Amino acid sequence: MLVEALLFGALIFLLWQSLRKPPGLPPGRWGLPLVGYIPLTRKSLEDQLQDLWKQHGDIFLWRMGTQPMVFLNDYKLVKEAFSRPDFTDRPDWETVKVFEDPVGGVASSSGLLWHNNRRFSLRQLRDLGMGKSKLVEAIQHHALQFRKSIAKQAGKVAPIPYDLRVAVINVIWQMVASKQFDVEDLKGKTFVKLMDDFFIESSRLAFKDFFPWLEYVMPTFLFRILIKHADMMVIKETFFTYFYEEIEHHRATLDPDNPRDLIDGYLLEMEERKDDPETTCSDGDLAFVLFDLFLAGSDTTIHTFTWISGYLASYPNVQRKLHAEIDAVLPKGVLATLADKPKMPYLEAVVNEVMRMISLVKFGVQHAANRNTELGGYTIPKGTILNTSVFIIHSDSRYWDQPEKFMPERWLDEAGKFVSKKEGFLPFGVGKHSCIGENLSRVELFIFLTIIYQSFSVAPPPGKTIDLTPDNSSFLFHLPKFHDLVFTARQ
């Protein structure tokens, strides 16, 4: 009888230990072993995080599946965390590795590989002319092609043309491989579809990241169906076939004295560092660098342009001020260059204010603690994932006066000059792992917006208003709910 009592007591103790949140962790939701905290509510994830912020403050925990997730809800705390080497790693997730180990590229890698690739990519983006004439001319060309697509549907109720996707992707192709696809090119359309498919299908890999034990309790074939393993492998291999073909073509035609693009630059770097014991260069890594640039550098620019158009349609006074500024700086038919950018503070203010309002990448890009450490007075165990509650920070009254209002003027000083740096603003992240493509994205938006709104105005469909609340169906992005707009040629 005593033995049974002891065993029962031990069972209760183990059960209590498994349910109990370890001491020292931030406050928040812990839940059950294996499944974490599963909320029984119809509230959106954002609404629940808002509630937790009001309850627990600027740092809290939510164990999702087996993965402890810490949410940072204050700009200064985020800035502190992501400037520390303890939090420079990316999560060891299949969602970012896509069956590569170790993962290459810039956005998803960690350690020496990330350091080398970030240094190389920043140097290449600068040397290739981030803002220089060659890149600007390429962006102008594709923006003009896109303008033709807008002209074809002028006066009609229609979504922003698909050709915007082709135009933005062609800018990246020009930069990395000195090539571009025609709008009707089947290979180009296939490439765009691959990117769309990747964003849709890769979400299923979260089962492996948050519920890794499923792989051990389910038959292998069923688990692979669950995470769409076969589909993801086809998408990945098709992507990499594109890239390896370009790498081999560049290797065969490389002129070391006249590098054409990023691929040439990487091949030269690979040759120069072939005897360096700390080199991480390889064809596979280069393919992943290209993969990162396309995935990170296309959808964000496309969605931001779409959102800006929706806001301009909804706020005609803002649109009139933008038109007046463009007209004052650019004579009819003259294309903007980067020399014109400082002369258009209102356009820059509109871009930043829309970025603040939409918080496009709503949780930023996840970081992982690479050792047991401390943050905000709490213990952060190794492997814990840190998320930035961008949508909370962008509406935080500690940093923004009347944050719910769309006010581009908040980005202008008393002299009417654009104020680019503000605490509480982090659409591209902060710290050492911030987005390397920020400058490219801003250059693209500046040239596309000036070319399109020099020639067109935009309005809601007749008799309708535009819903500017985001579609929360995507875990990563705040996507626009609206689709149809009416572009009209300006007289």
N, C-alpha and C positions, 0 to 999 in steps of 0.2 A: 504493500500500500504506500509506503514511504517512497519507494522508487518511482511509482506512478505519479505521485504528487510532485516529486522533484522534476520528472520529465515534463509534466504539465507546466510547472513553473518556468522551466527553461524555454519551453515553447512560447509561453506568453511573453517572456523577456525578449526573445528573438523577434517575435512579431512586433513588439513595442519599438525595438531598435530599428526595425525595417521601416516602420511608419513614421518615426520621429525624425524631424529635420535636424541634421547635425548642428551643434552650437557654433556660433560665430558667423554663420552665413547671413546674407541680407534677409530682411523679412519678405514674406510673400507666400506663394503657393508651392507646397511640396508634394502632396498627393500620395499615391500608392506606389509600391515597387512595380517596376516594369512598365507601367502605363503613365506614371506621373499624375498630374492634376488635370482631370478632364471636367471642364465646366458644364453644368447642366443649365444652360441659358441660351436664349436666342440672340443675345447681344453680340455685336460684331467684336472681333479681336481688339480693334482700336478702342471701342467703348469700354471693354473690360480693362485694357491697359490704362485708360484715363481714370477709371475707378481705383485701380491699384495705386496709381500715382497720387491721387487725392488721399488715399488711405495710408500709404507707406512713404511717400516722398520721392526723392531724386534717385534712389537706387532700390530695386526690389528684384526678387527671384521668382521664377516660374519654372518648375521642372516639367518639361514636355517629353513624355515618354521616359526614357532613361537619361535625357540630356538636360542638365541644369542650364537655364537661360537667365542671365542677368540683364535687366533693362536699365539703361542710364538715361535719365530724363532731364538733365541739366547740362547746358553747354560747357560750363567750366569743368564739370566732372568728366565729361567726354574728352575734352581737350587734355586734361591731366592724364587720363587713362591711356589715350592713344599716342601720347608723346613718350610713354614709357616702353622700354624694350620688353617688359613682361607681357605686353598685350599686342605685339606686332604680328604674331602668327595668325594664320587663317584656320578655321575649323578643319578637322580631319574628317570631312564629310564626302560621301560619294557624290553628292549633289554638285560639288565643285571639282572633285577629282575626275569624275566620269571614267572610272575604271583605269586610271593612271596612278602609278605609285612608284616614285614620288610624283606629285603633280607639278607640271611645269608652268611656264608663262609668268605673268606679273600679278594678276588680280587674285589668284588662288594659291600661290606658292608661299612658302615660309623659309626662314633661315637664309643660308648662303645663296641658294638658288634665287630666292626673291630679291635679295640685296643686289646680286649681279644683274638680274633682268631689269630691275627698276632703274639702276644706274645706266644700263645700256639704252633702255627705252627712252628715258628722259633726254639723254644725249642725242639720240637719233631724232626724236621729235623736234629738238632744237635745231640740229644740223640740217634737217630736211626742210626747215623753213616754217616753223610754227608761227605763222603770220607773215612770212616772207612772200615775195611776189609769185613764186612758182605754185605754192599751195593756194594762195588767194585766187590766182587765175583758175586753178582747177575747181575750187568751190564756186567761183562765179559762173563757170561754164555749166556746172550741174544745176545751179540755182536757176539759170536761164532756161535750161531744159525743163525744169519743174514749172517755171512760169508759163511755158507753152501749154502744159497740162492744165494749169489753172485757167488759162484763157479759153480752152476748149469747153469748159463747163461753166464759164462766166454767166451769171444770171440764172443759173439752175440750182435747185436744192440738191445737194450732193455731199458726200463725205470728202475730206481732203484726199486728193488723188493718190493712188497706190504708188505713183511714180516718185513720191517723196522718199519712199523706202529705197528705191533704186538709186536716187540721187545721193542720199547720205552714204549708202554702202559704197557707191562708186568713189566718193571722196576718200574713203579708207583704202579701197583698192589702189587708187592712184598713189597714195602715200606709201603703202607697203610693197606694191608690186608694179607700179607704173603702168597700170592697165585699168580698163573700165568695161562695163557691160552696156550694151544698148538696152533701152527700155523694153524692147520686144525680144531681146536675146533669151532663148530658152535656158541656157546655162545660168544666166543671171537670175531669171525667175526661179529656177531650181534652188539657187543659193539662198535667195530670200526666203523661200518656203522652208528650207532646212533650218534657218534661224528661228522662224515661227514655230516649227515643230519641236525644236530643242527646248524652247521656253515652256511649251505645253507639256511635253513628255517628261522632262527632267524633274518635274515636281513629284513624280512617283518615287524617285530615289530617296525622298524624305523618309519613307518607311524603313529603309536600311539605316538611315542616320539616327532616327529617333526611337525606333523599335528594333535594334539589331538582333535581339533574341528571336525574332520571327524567322530569321534565316536558319536557325537551329531546330526549330520545332515544326517547320513546314517542309513538305517534300521540296527538293530543289527546283523542280520544274514549276511548281505552283508559286514559289517565291519569286522566281524569275518572271513569271507572268505578271505578278503583282507589281513589280518595279519596272516592268516593260524593258527588261534587259535586252532582248533581241532588237527592239525598236531603237533603243538608245545606242546600241553598238553600230547599227546601220547608219544612224545619223552621224555619229562620231567618225566612223570610218569614211563616210562620204565627204565630210568636211576635210578630214586630213588628207584624203586623196587629192582634193583641190590644192591644198597647201604644198604637199610633197611634189606635185607636178610643177608648181611655180618655183619651188626651191631648186629642183633639178634644172629647170630652164635657166634660172638665174646663175646657177653654178657653171653651166655650159657657156654662158654669154658674159660672164663677169669681166669687167675691166677695172682692176684694182685702183687705177688712177682716176676713174670717173664713176663712183658709185651712184646708182640711179635712185635707190629707194631703201626702205628698211631691210628688206631681205638681203640686198647687197651688203648693207652695213653689218648685218649679223654674220654673213659668211666671211667677211674680212675680219671681224672680231674673233670668229672661231679659228681662223688660220693664225692670227696674231697670238692667240693665247693657247695654242695647241700643246705647248710644253709647260703651261702654268698648272701646278698641282691643284689650284683652287678654281680652275675653270669649270663651268657647268654647261658650256655650249654643246649643243647637239642638234641634229635635224629635228628630233622629236620635240625638243624644247622650243625651237624656233616655230614649229607648227603650233604649239600651244600659245606662244606669244601672239601669233596671228589670230588664233581662236579667241583669245581674250580681247584683242583690239576690236574685233567685229562685234562680239557679243556685248561688250561694255560700251562701245562707242557709237552704236547705231540706234537701238531702241530708245535710249535716254534722249537723244537729240530729236528723234521723230516725235516722241510723246510730248516733249517740251514745246516744240513748234506747234503741235496740235492744241495743247492747252493755251498757249499764248493767243492763238487765233480765236479760241472760244472766249477768252477774256476780252479781247478787243471787240468781238461781236457783241458782248454783253455790256460793255462800257464804252458807248460811242464817244463820250467826251475825251476819254483816254486815247481812243483811236484818232480823233481829230488832232489832238496835240502831237501824236506820233507822226501823223501825215505832215503837219506843219513843220516839224523839225526836219524830216526827211527832205521836204521840198526846199527848205531854207539852205540846206547843206549841199544837196545834189541837184544840179540842173537836170531837166528832163532828159532821160536817156543815158545819163552818166552813172556808172556803177560805183558803188562804195568800195574803197580800199581801207586798210587798217589805219591809214593816215586820217581818215574821216571819223574814226571811232571816238576820239576825245571830243569831237564836235557834236556828238549825239548822246548827251547824258540822259535824256528822257527815255530813249530807246533802251539804254542799259538799265535804267531804273525799272522800266516795265518788265524786262527779262528777270531781274532779281526778285521783284515783287511777286511775279507769277511763280517762280521757283519756290519762294517762301510759302505762298498760299497752297500750292499743290503737294509739297513734300513728296516728290515723285517716288524716290526710293525710300519708302516710309520707315524702314528700320536700318537704313544705311547698309553697309556691307559688314558682315559679322567678323569679329575678332575672337581669338581664343587665348586664354591664359596659358603661357608656356611653362609656368612653374606655380607652385603654391605661393600666393602673395596676398596683399591686402589692398583694399580700395575703399575709400569713404568710411573707414572705420570697421569694415567687415572683412571676413576671410573669403578669399576667392581661390578655390582649389584649382590645381592644374587641370586643363581641359574644359573648364567652364567657358561657355560662349557669352560674349558681351554684345549686346544689341544697342544701337542708338535710336531712341524714340524721336526720330526727326520731326514727326508731325506734332509731337507735344512741344518740343523745343521751339519750333517755328511759330507756335501760338502762345508762347510763354510771356505773360505780361511783365515779367522781370526784365525782358529784353525788348519788348515791342509794345508801343502805345497803340491801343485799340487793335489788337492783333487780328480780330475777326474781319477787319475792313481791308479792302483792296485799295492801297494808297501808294502808287509808285513814287509820289513826292517824298515819302519817307527816306528815299535813297539819294535825295539831293540836298546839298548844303545851302546856306543862306545866299551864296553866290550862284546857285543853280548848277554847281558842279556835281558830278556823280561821286558818291561815297561808296567805294567797292567793299570795304571791310567793315563789318558790323558783328559784334558779339551776338551769339544766338543764331547765326546763319551758317549752315553747313550742308548744302545740297551735294557737295562733292566730298564730304567727309573732312576730317581734320587729322593732323599728325603725319607720321612717317608713311602710313599706308593709305594716304588720301589718293583720290583719283588722279592718275597721271594725264588723263585726257581732258582735263578741265579747260585748258587754253584752246585746244582744238574745238571742243564743243562750243565755246563762246564765239570763236571766230566764225564757225559755221552758222550759228544762230544769227549773228550780226549781219552776215552777207545775205543769207536767205531772207531774213525779215526786211532788210532794206530793199532788196530786189522785188519781193512780192508786194510789199505795201507801198512802194513807190508807184506801182502800177494798178493796185486793186484796193478796194475797201471790202470789208467782210461784215455780214449781218446774220442774225438768226433767220431761220425759215419764216416766211410770212405768217403772222398771227401766233407765233410761238416764242417762248423764252428758252434760254439754254440752261440746263441743269449743271451747275458748276461743282456740285458735290461729287467726290470721287467714287468710282466703282471699286468696292473693297473686295471683289472676288479674287483678285490676285494677292498672293501672300507678299510678293516683293514690291509691286508697283501700285501707286495710286493712278489708275487709268481713268480717262475721261468717260463719262456716261454718254455724252452727246456724240453724235456722228455727223449729222447733216449741218452744213453751213451754206451761205450764199455769197459767193465772191462776185463783185461788180467792178468792171473796168472803170478806173478814174478818168475824168475828163481833164 
